[in-house]
Amino acid sequence: MTKIMLDKNYFVPYLNVIHINIYVLKWYHPIAKGSKIAWDFQFEPSLQIETEQKPSYSKGSSGMFKKLDQNQMYEKITNEIMDAIFRGDLKPNDKLQSEHELSKTFGVSRVTIREALLSLKHHGVIEVRQGAKGGAYVKKMDIDNVVLQIEKVLRMTHITIEQISDVRSVLESVIITRLINQKDNEDYIRRMEETIVKAETHFKNGNAEERLKSNIEFHSIISEMTQNGFIMMMHKIVLNMLHGFFSHVRASDKMVRQTIQEHREITAALKAEDYIRASALCKEHIEGIDKLISKKSKEQSLLKK
């Protein structure tokens, strides 16, 4: 009988102690599946192999990942990479290590790495590029697609217009008083002023949908001033849901003029760097207009309670 030396780090990290009490073990390598290639290993009875379960950071990596036990497999690798993105260690357009390097980093086969990368690609986390600089890259988030998916879920939870309005009011008030960079906002303020001009033009031309889009854009610029992607995403979800509701309501001329005037006052306060006043005006504007829109929607509805 021939004895074969085994690499315990590769072959048997599944258990702390493995007792092999068989004479013949037929093992099929994952790559060889379908190719009818197999290896016959013969072991002496009661062969015992011991391995320690001490994870270690790979010296070949930047230290952001650690080796995994085989029974954790590709799910743990996807979680490790997702966590690295969440921490900011990996950013959009950063290139991941090659399959070979990741295999060494995590202490698993390249087949397992490939499975993890396919999962990340399927969920839109990475993209695989071809060419001289090809490889797996962290994909830039498509915020519109993410917002759309979350919005669909929220619409099934029976959230009311009043609840969304409350979130919007609090969010924009806090953004103005605490979260925006209160310097170098000239460009944002200029864009806000442009949305007011566009809204007036669309109002005069009788284009209600484009006027509404201009008004929504005015408020979206407020969240952009934070330069915080997560806040922008939350705010966009709120505005999108309100947009869908508002677009079904025929606003009166008085409501339109009131919105435009209040937008002017908010912009003027921001321009004067009076953030407390701007926040108060914004809160009053949102609560007032949203109530009017909700009341108008009920009046125009064919469903009378």
C-alpha positions in Angstrom: 0.0 0.0 0.0 1.3 3.4 -0.9 1.2 6.3 1.6 0.3 9.7 0.3 1.3 12.9 2.1 -1.6 15.3 2.3 -1.6 19.1 2.5 -3.9 19.6 5.5 -4.5 23.3 4.8 -6.0 22.5 1.5 -7.6 19.1 1.9 -9.1 18.9 5.4 -10.0 22.2 7.0 -13.6 20.9 7.5 -13.1 19.6 11.0 -10.7 20.0 13.9 -9.9 16.3 13.9 -10.6 13.9 11.0 -10.4 10.2 11.4 -10.1 8.3 8.1 -10.9 4.7 8.7 -11.2 3.6 5.1 -8.8 2.0 2.8 -9.9 3.7 -0.4 -11.2 7.2 -0.8 -12.2 8.3 -4.3 -12.2 12.1 -4.5 -13.5 14.1 -7.5 -11.9 17.6 -7.9 -14.6 20.3 -8.7 -12.7 21.3 -11.8 -12.7 17.7 -13.0 -16.5 17.3 -12.8 -17.9 16.1 -16.1 -14.4 15.3 -17.5 -14.4 11.7 -16.0 -11.1 12.4 -14.3 -10.7 11.0 -10.8 -8.0 10.4 -8.3 -7.9 7.3 -6.0 -6.2 7.9 -2.7 -5.4 4.9 -0.5 -4.9 5.5 3.2 -3.7 3.3 6.0 -6.5 2.6 8.6 -7.1 5.0 11.4 -5.0 7.8 9.9 -5.6 10.9 12.0 -5.0 14.4 10.8 -5.2 17.4 13.1 -5.6 21.0 12.1 -5.9 24.2 14.1 -8.8 26.6 13.5 -6.9 29.9 13.9 -7.7 32.4 11.1 -4.8 34.5 9.9 -4.7 37.6 7.8 -3.1 37.0 4.4 0.3 38.5 4.1 -0.3 38.8 0.4 -3.3 41.1 0.8 -3.7 44.5 2.2 -4.9 43.0 5.5 -8.6 43.7 4.9 -9.4 39.9 4.4 -8.6 36.8 6.5 -8.5 33.1 5.6 -11.7 31.2 6.0 -12.7 27.7 7.0 -13.8 25.6 4.0 -17.3 25.0 5.4 -17.9 28.8 5.2 -17.2 28.8 1.5 -18.3 31.4 -1.0 -21.0 33.1 1.1 -18.4 34.2 3.6 -16.2 35.5 0.8 -19.0 37.6 -0.6 -19.7 38.9 2.9 -16.0 39.8 3.4 -15.9 41.8 0.2 -19.2 43.5 0.9 -18.0 44.5 4.4 -14.8 45.9 2.8 -16.9 48.0 0.5 -19.1 49.1 3.5 -16.0 50.1 5.5 -14.7 52.1 2.5 -11.7 49.9 2.1 -12.9 49.1 -1.4 -14.4 52.0 -3.4 -16.2 52.2 -6.8 -13.9 51.3 -9.7 -11.4 49.7 -7.3 -10.0 46.5 -8.8 -10.1 43.3 -6.8 -7.2 40.9 -6.6 -7.1 38.2 -9.3 -8.7 34.8 -8.7 -5.4 33.3 -7.9 -4.5 36.0 -5.3 -8.0 35.8 -3.7 -7.6 32.1 -3.5 -4.4 32.5 -1.5 -5.9 35.3 0.6 -8.9 33.3 1.7 -7.3 29.9 1.7 -9.9 28.3 -0.7 -9.9 27.0 -4.2 -10.2 29.2 -7.3 -13.5 27.5 -8.0 -14.9 28.8 -4.7 -13.6 32.3 -5.5 -15.2 32.2 -9.0 -18.5 31.2 -7.4 -18.3 34.2 -5.0 -17.4 36.6 -7.8 -20.4 35.3 -9.8 -22.7 36.0 -6.9 -21.3 39.5 -6.4 -21.7 40.2 -10.1 -25.3 38.8 -10.1 -26.2 41.2 -7.3 -24.6 44.2 -9.1 -21.8 44.7 -6.6 -18.9 44.1 -9.1 -18.5 44.1 -12.8 -16.0 42.1 -14.9 -14.0 44.1 -17.4 -12.1 42.7 -20.4 -8.9 43.7 -22.0 -5.4 44.6 -20.8 -6.7 46.1 -17.6 -9.5 43.5 -17.2 -10.6 41.9 -14.0 -13.3 42.3 -11.3 -14.0 45.9 -10.3 -16.3 47.3 -7.7 -19.3 48.7 -9.5 -20.5 52.2 -8.9 -24.0 52.1 -7.3 -26.9 52.8 -9.7 -28.8 54.9 -7.1 -31.9 55.1 -9.4 -32.2 51.4 -9.6 -31.7 50.9 -5.8 -34.2 53.6 -5.1 -36.8 52.0 -7.4 -36.4 48.6 -5.7 -36.8 50.0 -2.2 -39.7 52.2 -3.3 -41.5 49.1 -4.6 -41.1 47.4 -1.2 -42.2 50.5 0.7 -45.4 50.9 -1.3 -46.5 47.4 -0.1 -46.2 48.4 3.6 -49.2 50.8 3.6 -47.1 53.9 4.2 -49.3 57.0 4.1 -48.7 60.4 2.5 -48.7 61.9 6.0 -46.0 59.6 7.2 -43.8 60.3 4.1 -44.4 64.1 4.6 -43.2 63.8 8.2 -40.0 62.1 7.1 -39.4 64.6 4.4 -39.9 67.6 6.8 -37.6 66.2 9.4 -35.0 65.1 6.9 -34.7 68.4 5.0 -34.8 70.5 8.2 -31.9 68.5 9.7 -30.0 68.6 6.5 -30.2 72.4 6.4 -29.3 73.0 10.0 -26.7 70.2 10.6 -25.6 68.3 7.6 -24.8 70.6 4.7 -21.4 72.1 4.2 -22.3 75.6 5.1 -19.6 77.0 2.8 -19.1 77.0 -0.9 -22.8 76.5 -1.7 -23.0 79.1 -4.4 -23.4 76.5 -7.2 -26.1 74.6 -5.4 -28.0 77.9 -4.6 -27.7 78.9 -8.3 -29.2 75.6 -9.4 -32.0 76.0 -6.9 -32.8 79.5 -8.4 -32.8 78.0 -11.8 -35.4 75.4 -10.8 -37.6 78.2 -9.6 -37.3 80.0 -13.0 -38.1 76.7 -14.8 -41.1 76.1 -12.6 -42.5 79.5 -13.4 -42.0 79.0 -17.1 -43.7 75.6 -17.1 -46.5 77.1 -15.1 -47.1 79.8 -17.6 -47.0 77.3 -20.5 -49.4 75.0 -18.7 -46.9 72.1 -18.4 -47.9 70.7 -15.0 -45.6 67.6 -15.1 -42.5 69.5 -16.0 -43.3 72.2 -13.4 -43.6 69.4 -10.8 -40.3 67.9 -11.8 -38.7 71.4 -11.3 -40.1 71.6 -7.8 -38.9 68.1 -6.9 -35.5 69.0 -8.3 -35.4 72.0 -6.0 -35.7 69.8 -3.0 -33.3 67.1 -4.3 -30.6 69.8 -4.5 -30.9 70.3 -0.7 -29.9 66.7 -0.1 -27.1 67.0 -2.7 -25.5 69.7 -0.5 -24.7 67.1 2.1 -22.5 65.1 -0.4 -23.6 62.1 1.6 -24.7 59.2 -0.8 -26.9 57.5 1.8 -28.8 60.6 2.8 -29.3 61.4 -0.9 -30.7 57.9 -1.5 -33.1 58.1 1.4 -34.3 61.6 0.3 -34.7 60.4 -3.3 -36.9 57.6 -2.1 -39.1 60.0 -0.3 -39.3 62.5 -3.2 -40.0 59.8 -5.7 -42.9 58.4 -3.7 -44.3 62.0 -3.3 -43.8 62.7 -7.0 -46.0 59.7 -7.9 -48.7 60.9 -5.6 -48.5 64.6 -6.5 -48.6 63.9 -10.2 -52.1 62.6 -9.9 -53.4 65.8 -8.3 -54.4 68.9 -10.2 -52.9 71.7 -8.2 -54.7 75.0 -8.1 -53.0 78.2 -9.4 -52.9 79.4 -5.8 -51.0 76.3 -4.7 -48.5 76.7 -7.5 -47.8 80.3 -6.8 -47.4 79.6 -3.1 -44.9 76.8 -3.8 -42.8 79.1 -6.1 -42.8 82.0 -3.5 -41.8 79.7 -0.6 -39.0 78.2 -2.7 -37.8 81.8 -3.3 -37.8 82.5 0.5 -35.9 79.3 1.3 -33.3 80.1 -1.3 -32.9 83.7 0.0 -32.3 82.4 3.5 -29.7 79.9 2.3 -28.0 82.7 0.3 -27.9 84.9 3.4 -26.5 81.9 5.3 -29.4 82.1 7.8 -29.7 78.3 8.1 -32.0 78.3 11.1 -34.5 80.5 9.2 -34.1 78.4 6.0 -34.8 75.2 8.0 -37.9 76.7 9.6 -39.2 77.9 6.2 -38.6 74.6 4.6 -40.4 72.7 7.4 -43.4 75.1 7.2 -43.5 74.8 3.4 -43.4 71.0 3.3 -46.0 70.5 6.0 -48.3 73.1 4.4 -48.1 72.1 0.8 -48.3 68.4 1.5 -51.5 68.8 3.5 -53.0 70.9 0.7 -52.0 68.3 -1.9 -53.4 65.5 0.2 -56.7 67.4 0.7 -56.9 68.2 -3.0 -56.3 64.5 -3.9 -59.2 63.4 -1.7 -61.5 66.0 -3.2 -60.6 64.9 -6.7 -60.9 61.1 -6.0 -63.8 59.1 -7.3 -63.6 57.0 -4.1 -65.6 58.9 -1.6 -65.5 57.6 2.0 
